[in-house]
Amino acid sequence: MKVKVYSTPVCPYCIMVKDFLTEHNIKFEDIDVSKDRAAAKHMIEKSGQMGVPVVEIGDKIIIGFNKPKIIEALGINEE
C-alpha cells in the first residue's frame, strides 16, 4: 500500500505522523509542500485542505495526525 505524507519541516503534527509511521515500519513518501508548489496544489485538490499534514494511504485521504484513522487505514493492530 502506498503512503504519502504531505508536510512541512516546521509542522509538529507532520513530525508526529512521520514518527508514528517510522515506529510501525511503514514506508512512506514525504512530500515537502513548502518547497514543491505543484505538490501543494495537488494536495489541496485531493483533500480540500491547505493545512498539513495530509496523509494519503491508498485511496484514503486523512487530514491531520488522526491516529485512529491512520491505524484503521493501515490495518495496524495497536494491542
Secondary structure, DSSP 8 states (H G I E B T S, - for coil): --EEEEE-TT-HHHHHHHHHHHHTT---EEEETTT-HHHHHHHHHHHS--SS-EEEETTEEEES--HHHHHHHHT----
